[in-house]
Amino acid sequence: MGQSVDEVLTVVDQLKLAHKTAFATLQFNHTPWLASHWRVEGLSYFGSCNTFNEEALKTLHLSSQISAPTKPEAPAMERVEDAVQPYSEEEYFGINNMTLLSPGLALLELAHWKPLESLSTQQDPNSILTARRLASRPTMLGPKYQEIVRKCLQCNFEFGTDLNKKELQAAVYRDVVRQLEKMIECLSL
């Protein structure tokens, strides 16, 4: 993202990146290779930073660190201080599914070819609020792409929020991965 999107990627390339990102989320869901929070800065590919082609797309990967094993649970009295901790991001911002939020944020960054923090305003001083604002506005990738982003941000696939459920996985595949594939096909004619 250090260069202008016009210098490196076509719209089809942006959609291909978005497609690979969404597909990887489904593929690596609930594995140690998919961090709960990630964004475009975690995506890498092998090749020149000035060239993006099918070969580079084949090497696309998401950098991640496998987390350390969790400690055994402390006795009840030692956990009292945990009970008064502030709200988590999920609770505070009403995030229904962190795993699906991440590709939604990444898809927005790909659409604007900028990190969300650089697109924030005083009204939305945090990336979640920036994402929600941007998702409600048109992008150069079109209204269908915008709808895909909103579905990921809201985890609005009508099959709950547990990505372990086959119904939700199928809905994400149908409404995100397949829709991106169709957009790529239409633009590649």
FIGUSE-270240 format. One record per residue: residue number from 1; residue in three letters; x, y, z of N, C-alpha, C, O in turn. Coordinates in steps of 0.05 Angstrom, whole numbers, always signed. Layout:
N
<NUM,ALA,<X,Y,Z>,<X,Y,Z>,<X,Y,Z>,<X,Y,Z>>
...
This chain:
189
<1,MET,<+16,-24,+0>,<+0,+0,+0>,<+17,+25,+0>,<+7,+48,+2>>
<2,GLY,<+43,+21,-2>,<+61,+44,-2>,<+60,+60,-28>,<+70,+82,-29>>
<3,GLN,<+47,+49,-49>,<+45,+62,-74>,<+16,+66,-81>,<-2,+54,-69>>
<4,SER,<+12,+83,-101>,<-15,+88,-110>,<-26,+62,-122>,<-12,+47,-135>>
<5,VAL,<-52,+56,-116>,<-64,+32,-127>,<-63,+31,-157>,<-60,+10,-169>>
<6,ASP,<-64,+55,-170>,<-63,+57,-199>,<-36,+48,-210>,<-34,+39,-233>>
<7,GLU,<-15,+51,-194>,<+12,+43,-203>,<+16,+13,-202>,<+34,+3,-216>>
<8,VAL,<+1,-1,-186>,<+7,-30,-181>,<-16,-48,-190>,<-11,-67,-204>>
<9,LEU,<-41,-42,-182>,<-63,-60,-185>,<-85,-50,-203>,<-91,-26,-203>>
<10,THR,<-97,-68,-218>,<-122,-62,-232>,<-145,-68,-213>,<-141,-79,-191>>
<11,VAL,<-169,-61,-220>,<-193,-67,-204>,<-195,-98,-202>,<-202,-108,-180>>
<12,VAL,<-190,-112,-223>,<-191,-141,-222>,<-171,-152,-202>,<-177,-171,-187>>
<13,ASP,<-147,-141,-202>,<-126,-150,-183>,<-136,-145,-154>,<-132,-161,-136>>
<14,GLN,<-148,-121,-149>,<-158,-116,-123>,<-179,-136,-115>,<-180,-146,-92>>
<15,LEU,<-197,-143,-133>,<-218,-163,-128>,<-206,-191,-123>,<-216,-206,-106>>
<16,LYS,<-185,-197,-138>,<-171,-223,-134>,<-159,-224,-106>,<-160,-245,-93>>
<17,LEU,<-147,-202,-98>,<-136,-201,-70>,<-158,-205,-50>,<-155,-220,-30>>
<18,ALA,<-180,-191,-54>,<-203,-193,-36>,<-213,-222,-35>,<-219,-232,-14>>
<19,HIS,<-215,-234,-58>,<-225,-262,-60>,<-207,-281,-45>,<-216,-297,-29>>
<20,LYS,<-181,-279,-50>,<-162,-296,-35>,<-163,-292,-5>,<-161,-311,+10>>
<21,THR,<-167,-267,+3>,<-169,-260,+31>,<-193,-274,+44>,<-191,-286,+65>>
<22,ALA,<-216,-271,+31>,<-241,-283,+41>,<-239,-314,+41>,<-247,-326,+60>>
<23,PHE,<-228,-325,+20>,<-225,-354,+18>,<-207,-364,+40>,<-212,-385,+53>>
<24,ALA,<-185,-351,+45>,<-166,-359,+66>,<-179,-358,+94>,<-173,-375,+111>>
<25,THR,<-196,-339,+98>,<-210,-337,+124>,<-226,-362,+129>,<-226,-373,+151>>
<26,LEU,<-241,-371,+109>,<-256,-396,+111>,<-238,-420,+114>,<-243,-438,+130>>
<27,GLN,<-217,-420,+98>,<-199,-443,+97>,<-184,-447,+124>,<-181,-470,+133>>
<28,PHE,<-175,-425,+136>,<-159,-427,+160>,<-174,-420,+185>,<-162,-417,+207>>
<29,ASN,<-200,-418,+184>,<-217,-412,+207>,<-211,-433,+228>,<-210,-457,+222>>
<30,HIS,<-208,-424,+253>,<-204,-442,+276>,<-179,-459,+273>,<-178,-482,+282>>
<31,THR,<-158,-448,+261>,<-132,-461,+261>,<-113,-441,+274>,<-119,-417,+276>>
<32,PRO,<-90,-450,+284>,<-72,-431,+296>,<-59,-412,+276>,<-46,-392,+284>>
<33,TRP,<-63,-417,+250>,<-51,-399,+230>,<-68,-374,+224>,<-58,-356,+212>>
<34,LEU,<-92,-373,+234>,<-108,-349,+230>,<-111,-335,+256>,<-125,-344,+274>>
<35,ALA,<-99,-312,+258>,<-100,-295,+282>,<-129,-284,+284>,<-142,-281,+264>>
<36,SER,<-137,-278,+309>,<-164,-267,+312>,<-166,-239,+301>,<-187,-231,+293>>
<37,HIS,<-144,-224,+302>,<-143,-197,+291>,<-122,-196,+270>,<-99,-202,+275>>
<38,TRP,<-129,-188,+246>,<-109,-184,+225>,<-120,-164,+205>,<-144,-160,+204>>
<39,ARG,<-102,-153,+190>,<-110,-133,+170>,<-92,-136,+145>,<-77,-155,+144>>
<40,VAL,<-95,-119,+127>,<-80,-121,+102>,<-49,-121,+106>,<-35,-133,+91>>
<41,GLU,<-40,-107,+127>,<-11,-107,+132>,<+0,-135,+137>,<+24,-139,+136>>
<42,GLY,<-18,-154,+144>,<-9,-181,+148>,<-7,-198,+122>,<+3,-220,+123>>
<43,LEU,<-17,-187,+100>,<-16,-201,+74>,<+11,-195,+61>,<+21,-173,+61>>
<44,SER,<+23,-216,+50>,<+48,-213,+36>,<+48,-231,+11>,<+33,-251,+10>>
<45,TYR,<+64,-225,-8>,<+68,-242,-31>,<+97,-240,-40>,<+111,-220,-34>>
<46,PHE,<+106,-260,-54>,<+134,-261,-63>,<+134,-248,-91>,<+118,-254,-108>>
<47,GLY,<+153,-231,-95>,<+157,-218,-121>,<+163,-188,-117>,<+167,-179,-94>>
<48,SER,<+164,-174,-139>,<+170,-146,-138>,<+146,-130,-128>,<+123,-136,-133>>
<49,CYS,<+152,-109,-113>,<+130,-92,-103>,<+117,-76,-126>,<+95,-66,-122>>
<50,ASN,<+130,-75,-149>,<+118,-61,-172>,<+103,-79,-190>,<+90,-70,-209>>
<51,THR,<+103,-105,-185>,<+90,-124,-202>,<+71,-142,-186>,<+78,-153,-166>>
<52,PHE,<+46,-144,-196>,<+27,-162,-184>,<+14,-177,-207>,<+1,-165,-224>>
<53,ASN,<+18,-204,-207>,<+7,-220,-228>,<-2,-246,-216>,<-3,-250,-192>>
<54,GLU,<-10,-265,-234>,<-21,-291,-224>,<+0,-306,-208>,<-7,-319,-188>>
<55,GLU,<+25,-305,-216>,<+46,-319,-201>,<+49,-307,-172>,<+51,-322,-153>>
<56,ALA,<+48,-281,-170>,<+50,-268,-144>,<+25,-275,-127>,<+27,-280,-103>>
<57,LEU,<+2,-276,-140>,<-23,-283,-126>,<-22,-311,-114>,<-33,-316,-93>>
<58,LYS,<-8,-329,-128>,<-5,-356,-118>,<+11,-358,-93>,<+9,-376,-77>>
<59,THR,<+29,-338,-89>,<+46,-338,-65>,<+34,-321,-42>,<+47,-319,-21>>
<60,LEU,<+10,-310,-46>,<-2,-294,-25>,<-5,-309,+0>,<-15,-332,+0>>
<61,HIS,<+3,-297,+22>,<+0,-310,+48>,<-5,-290,+70>,<+0,-266,+66>>
<62,LEU,<-16,-299,+92>,<-23,-283,+114>,<-3,-288,+137>,<-1,-311,+147>>
<63,SER,<+13,-268,+144>,<+32,-272,+165>,<+17,-275,+192>,<-2,-261,+197>>
<64,SER,<+27,-293,+208>,<+14,-298,+233>,<+33,-312,+252>,<+52,-325,+243>>
<65,GLN,<+29,-308,+277>,<+45,-322,+297>,<+26,-341,+312>,<+4,-334,+320>>
<66,ILE,<+36,-366,+315>,<+20,-385,+330>,<+22,-377,+359>,<+44,-374,+370>>
<67,SER,<-1,-374,+372>,<-1,-364,+400>,<+9,-386,+419>,<+7,-410,+414>>
<68,ALA,<+19,-376,+441>,<+29,-394,+462>,<+5,-408,+475>,<-17,-397,+475>>
<69,PRO,<+10,-432,+486>,<-12,-446,+499>,<-22,-429,+523>,<-6,-415,+536>>
<70,THR,<-48,-431,+528>,<-59,-415,+550>,<-52,-428,+577>,<-48,-452,+579>>
<71,LYS,<-50,-411,+597>,<-44,-420,+624>,<-68,-435,+636>,<-91,-430,+628>>
<72,PRO,<-63,-454,+654>,<-86,-466,+667>,<-103,-445,+682>,<-92,-425,+691>>
<73,GLU,<-128,-450,+684>,<-146,-431,+697>,<-139,-427,+726>,<-134,-447,+741>>
<74,ALA,<-139,-402,+735>,<-132,-395,+763>,<-156,-401,+781>,<-179,-402,+771>>
<75,PRO,<-151,-406,+806>,<-173,-409,+825>,<-191,-385,+825>,<-183,-363,+817>>
<76,ALA,<-216,-388,+833>,<-237,-367,+831>,<-229,-341,+844>,<-234,-320,+833>>
<77,MET,<-216,-341,+867>,<-209,-316,+880>,<-188,-300,+865>,<-188,-275,+866>>
<78,GLU,<-170,-314,+851>,<-150,-300,+836>,<-161,-287,+810>,<-149,-270,+799>>
<79,ARG,<-185,-296,+802>,<-197,-285,+778>,<-215,-261,+784>,<-227,-250,+765>>
<80,VAL,<-218,-253,+809>,<-236,-231,+816>,<-228,-206,+801>,<-245,-191,+791>>
<81,GLU,<-202,-200,+799>,<-193,-176,+785>,<-200,-177,+756>,<-204,-156,+743>>
<82,ASP,<-202,-201,+744>,<-210,-202,+716>,<-239,-194,+712>,<-246,-184,+690>>
<83,ALA,<-255,-197,+731>,<-284,-191,+729>,<-289,-161,+727>,<-310,-153,+717>>
<84,VAL,<-270,-145,+735>,<-274,-116,+734>,<-259,-103,+711>,<-257,-78,+710>>
<85,GLN,<-249,-119,+692>,<-235,-108,+669>,<-255,-94,+651>,<-279,-99,+652>>
<86,PRO,<-245,-74,+635>,<-263,-60,+617>,<-275,-79,+596>,<-265,-101,+593>>
<87,TYR,<-295,-69,+582>,<-307,-85,+561>,<-287,-92,+540>,<-268,-77,+535>>
<88,SER,<-291,-115,+527>,<-274,-123,+504>,<-284,-107,+480>,<-305,-95,+481>>
<89,GLU,<-268,-106,+459>,<-276,-93,+434>,<-302,-105,+424>,<-320,-90,+414>>
<90,GLU,<-305,-131,+426>,<-329,-144,+416>,<-354,-133,+431>,<-374,-127,+418>>
<91,GLU,<-352,-131,+457>,<-374,-121,+473>,<-379,-92,+468>,<-402,-83,+463>>
<92,TYR,<-358,-76,+469>,<-360,-47,+467>,<-371,-38,+440>,<-388,-20,+439>>
<93,PHE,<-362,-51,+418>,<-370,-43,+392>,<-392,-61,+379>,<-399,-57,+356>>
<94,GLY,<-401,-80,+394>,<-422,-98,+384>,<-413,-115,+360>,<-427,-118,+341>>
<95,ILE,<-388,-125,+362>,<-377,-142,+341>,<-388,-170,+345>,<-384,-182,+366>>
<96,ASN,<-401,-180,+324>,<-413,-207,+326>,<-394,-230,+321>,<-398,-252,+331>>
<97,ASN,<-372,-225,+305>,<-353,-246,+299>,<-327,-233,+291>,<-325,-222,+269>>
<98,MET,<-307,-236,+308>,<-280,-224,+303>,<-267,-237,+278>,<-253,-223,+263>>
<99,THR,<-271,-262,+274>,<-259,-276,+251>,<-269,-264,+225>,<-254,-261,+206>>
<100,LEU,<-295,-257,+223>,<-306,-245,+198>,<-302,-215,+197>,<-302,-203,+176>>
<101,LEU,<-298,-203,+220>,<-292,-174,+221>,<-266,-168,+206>,<-263,-149,+191>>
<102,SER,<-246,-185,+211>,<-219,-181,+200>,<-219,-179,+169>,<-208,-161,+158>>
<103,PRO,<-231,-199,+155>,<-232,-196,+126>,<-249,-172,+117>,<-243,-159,+97>>
<104,GLY,<-269,-165,+133>,<-285,-141,+126>,<-267,-116,+127>,<-269,-99,+109>>
<105,LEU,<-251,-114,+148>,<-232,-91,+150>,<-212,-92,+128>,<-205,-71,+116>>
<106,ALA,<-201,-116,+122>,<-181,-118,+101>,<-193,-111,+73>,<-180,-98,+57>>
<107,LEU,<-218,-120,+69>,<-231,-113,+43>,<-235,-83,+40>,<-232,-73,+18>>
<108,LEU,<-241,-70,+62>,<-243,-40,+60>,<-216,-28,+54>,<-214,-10,+38>>
<109,GLU,<-195,-38,+67>,<-168,-27,+61>,<-160,-32,+32>,<-148,-15,+20>>
<110,LEU,<-167,-55,+22>,<-162,-61,-6>,<-178,-43,-25>,<-167,-34,-46>>
<111,ALA,<-202,-37,-18>,<-219,-20,-35>,<-209,+9,-36>,<-210,+22,-57>>
<112,HIS,<-198,+18,-13>,<-188,+46,-12>,<-158,+48,-16>,<-147,+69,-19>>
<113,TRP,<-145,+24,-15>,<-116,+22,-18>,<-101,+39,+3>,<-81,+52,-4>>
<114,LYS,<-113,+40,+27>,<-101,+55,+49>,<-108,+41,+75>,<-128,+28,+76>>
<115,PRO,<-90,+44,+95>,<-98,+33,+121>,<-122,+49,+132>,<-124,+73,+127>>
<116,LEU,<-138,+35,+147>,<-162,+48,+158>,<-155,+73,+175>,<-169,+93,+175>>
<117,GLU,<-133,+71,+190>,<-125,+93,+207>,<-121,+119,+191>,<-126,+141,+201>>
<118,SER,<-112,+117,+166>,<-108,+141,+150>,<-134,+152,+139>,<-135,+174,+128>>
<119,LEU,<-155,+136,+141>,<-182,+145,+132>,<-200,+154,+154>,<-223,+161,+149>>
<120,SER,<-190,+154,+179>,<-207,+161,+202>,<-210,+191,+203>,<-195,+207,+192>>
<121,THR,<-231,+198,+218>,<-237,+226,+223>,<-241,+230,+253>,<-239,+211,+268>>
<122,GLN,<-246,+254,+261>,<-250,+259,+290>,<-276,+245,+300>,<-278,+238,+323>>
<123,GLN,<-295,+242,+282>,<-320,+229,+290>,<-317,+199,+294>,<-332,+187,+308>>
<124,ASP,<-296,+188,+282>,<-292,+159,+285>,<-262,+154,+290>,<-247,+145,+272>>
<125,PRO,<-253,+160,+314>,<-224,+158,+320>,<-214,+129,+324>,<-192,+126,+334>>
<126,ASN,<-229,+110,+316>,<-220,+82,+319>,<-227,+67,+294>,<-246,+74,+280>>
<127,SER,<-212,+46,+288>,<-215,+32,+262>,<-242,+19,+258>,<-252,+17,+236>>
<128,ILE,<-255,+10,+280>,<-282,-2,+277>,<-302,+18,+268>,<-318,+13,+250>>
<129,LEU,<-301,+42,+280>,<-320,+63,+272>,<-313,+74,+244>,<-331,+80,+229>>
<130,THR,<-288,+75,+238>,<-280,+83,+211>,<-291,+63,+191>,<-302,+71,+170>>
<131,ALA,<-287,+38,+196>,<-297,+17,+178>,<-327,+19,+174>,<-337,+16,+152>>
<132,ARG,<-342,+23,+196>,<-371,+25,+193>,<-379,+49,+176>,<-398,+47,+160>>
<133,ARG,<-365,+71,+180>,<-371,+95,+163>,<-365,+90,+134>,<-381,+95,+117>>
<134,LEU,<-341,+78,+129>,<-333,+73,+101>,<-351,+53,+88>,<-356,+54,+64>>
<135,ALA,<-360,+33,+103>,<-377,+12,+91>,<-404,+23,+83>,<-418,+10,+67>>
<136,SER,<-412,+45,+93>,<-438,+57,+86>,<-435,+76,+62>,<-455,+88,+53>>
<137,ARG,<-411,+79,+52>,<-406,+98,+30>,<-396,+82,+5>,<-384,+61,+8>>
<138,PRO,<-402,+93,-18>,<-394,+79,-43>,<-363,+77,-45>,<-348,+94,-36>>
<139,THR,<-354,+56,-58>,<-325,+53,-64>,<-323,+50,-94>,<-342,+47,-108>>
<140,MET,<-298,+52,-103>,<-293,+49,-132>,<-298,+20,-141>,<-300,+15,-165>>
<141,LEU,<-300,+1,-122>,<-304,-27,-130>,<-334,-33,-131>,<-342,-56,-138>>
<142,GLY,<-351,-14,-126>,<-379,-17,-131>,<-397,-25,-108>,<-387,-33,-86>>
<143,PRO,<-423,-23,-111>,<-442,-29,-90>,<-443,-58,-81>,<-447,-64,-58>>
<144,LYS,<-438,-77,-99>,<-438,-105,-92>,<-414,-111,-72>,<-418,-125,-52>>
<145,TYR,<-392,-99,-78>,<-368,-101,-61>,<-374,-89,-33>,<-367,-100,-13>>
<146,GLN,<-387,-66,-34>,<-395,-52,-9>,<-413,-70,+8>,<-410,-71,+32>>
<147,GLU,<-432,-84,-5>,<-450,-102,+9>,<-435,-126,+21>,<-441,-134,+43>>
<148,ILE,<-415,-136,+7>,<-399,-158,+17>,<-384,-149,+42>,<-383,-163,+62>>
<149,VAL,<-372,-125,+41>,<-358,-114,+65>,<-377,-112,+88>,<-370,-120,+111>>
<150,ARG,<-400,-100,+84>,<-419,-97,+106>,<-427,-123,+118>,<-430,-126,+143>>
<151,LYS,<-432,-144,+102>,<-439,-170,+112>,<-417,-181,+130>,<-423,-192,+151>>
<152,CYS,<-392,-177,+122>,<-369,-187,+139>,<-368,-171,+165>,<-364,-183,+186>>
<153,LEU,<-370,-145,+163>,<-367,-129,+187>,<-389,-135,+207>,<-385,-136,+232>>
<154,GLN,<-413,-140,+198>,<-436,-145,+215>,<-441,-175,+221>,<-457,-182,+238>>
<155,CYS,<-426,-192,+207>,<-431,-221,+208>,<-461,-226,+203>,<-475,-240,+218>>
<156,ASN,<-471,-214,+182>,<-499,-214,+175>,<-504,-234,+152>,<-508,-226,+129>>
<157,PHE,<-504,-260,+159>,<-508,-280,+139>,<-532,-298,+145>,<-537,-317,+131>>
<158,GLU,<-547,-290,+165>,<-572,-303,+173>,<-569,-332,+184>,<-588,-347,+185>>
<159,PHE,<-545,-339,+192>,<-540,-365,+204>,<-525,-364,+230>,<-509,-381,+236>>
<160,GLY,<-529,-342,+245>,<-515,-339,+270>,<-487,-328,+267>,<-480,-318,+246>>
<161,THR,<-471,-331,+288>,<-445,-319,+288>,<-422,-340,+292>,<-399,-332,+293>>
<162,ASP,<-429,-365,+294>,<-409,-386,+299>,<-399,-396,+273>,<-413,-411,+259>>
<163,LEU,<-374,-389,+266>,<-363,-397,+240>,<-355,-426,+239>,<-347,-436,+218>>
<164,ASN,<-358,-441,+261>,<-355,-470,+260>,<-379,-484,+248>,<-377,-507,+239>>
<165,LYS,<-402,-470,+248>,<-426,-482,+236>,<-424,-483,+206>,<-417,-463,+193>>
<166,LYS,<-430,-505,+195>,<-429,-509,+166>,<-447,-490,+150>,<-440,-481,+129>>
<167,GLU,<-470,-484,+162>,<-489,-466,+149>,<-477,-438,+145>,<-479,-426,+124>>
<168,LEU,<-464,-428,+166>,<-451,-401,+164>,<-427,-402,+145>,<-424,-384,+129>>
<169,GLN,<-412,-423,+146>,<-389,-426,+127>,<-400,-426,+98>,<-388,-413,+81>>
<170,ALA,<-421,-440,+93>,<-433,-441,+66>,<-443,-414,+58>,<-440,-406,+35>>
<171,ALA,<-456,-400,+77>,<-466,-373,+70>,<-443,-353,+64>,<-446,-337,+46>>
<172,VAL,<-422,-355,+80>,<-399,-337,+74>,<-387,-344,+47>,<-380,-326,+32>>
<173,TYR,<-385,-369,+42>,<-374,-377,+15>,<-392,-367,-7>,<-382,-355,-27>>
<174,ARG,<-418,-371,-4>,<-437,-362,-25>,<-438,-331,-28>,<-437,-321,-50>>
<175,ASP,<-440,-317,-5>,<-444,-288,-5>,<-419,-271,-7>,<-420,-248,-14>>
<176,VAL,<-396,-283,-2>,<-371,-268,-3>,<-353,-280,-25>,<-347,-266,-45>>
<177,VAL,<-344,-304,-21>,<-324,-316,-40>,<-336,-318,-68>,<-324,-308,-87>>
<178,ARG,<-360,-330,-71>,<-372,-333,-98>,<-379,-306,-110>,<-376,-302,-134>>
<179,GLN,<-389,-287,-94>,<-396,-261,-105>,<-371,-246,-116>,<-372,-234,-137>>
<180,LEU,<-348,-249,-101>,<-323,-237,-111>,<-314,-251,-137>,<-305,-238,-155>>
<181,GLU,<-317,-277,-138>,<-311,-292,-162>,<-327,-282,-186>,<-317,-279,-208>>
<182,LYS,<-353,-278,-181>,<-370,-268,-203>,<-362,-241,-212>,<-363,-235,-236>>
<183,MET,<-355,-223,-193>,<-346,-197,-201>,<-320,-198,-218>,<-317,-184,-237>>
<184,ILE,<-302,-216,-210>,<-277,-219,-225>,<-283,-229,-253>,<-272,-219,-273>>
<185,GLU,<-301,-249,-255>,<-308,-260,-281>,<-320,-239,-299>,<-313,-237,-323>>
<186,CYS,<-338,-222,-288>,<-351,-201,-304>,<-331,-181,-315>,<-332,-172,-337>>
<187,LEU,<-312,-174,-298>,<-292,-153,-306>,<-269,-165,-323>,<-255,-149,-335>>
<188,SER,<-266,-191,-323>,<-244,-203,-338>,<-252,-210,-367>,<-236,-219,-382>>
<189,LEU,<-277,-205,-374>,<-286,-211,-402>,<-272,-194,-422>,<-278,-197,-446>>
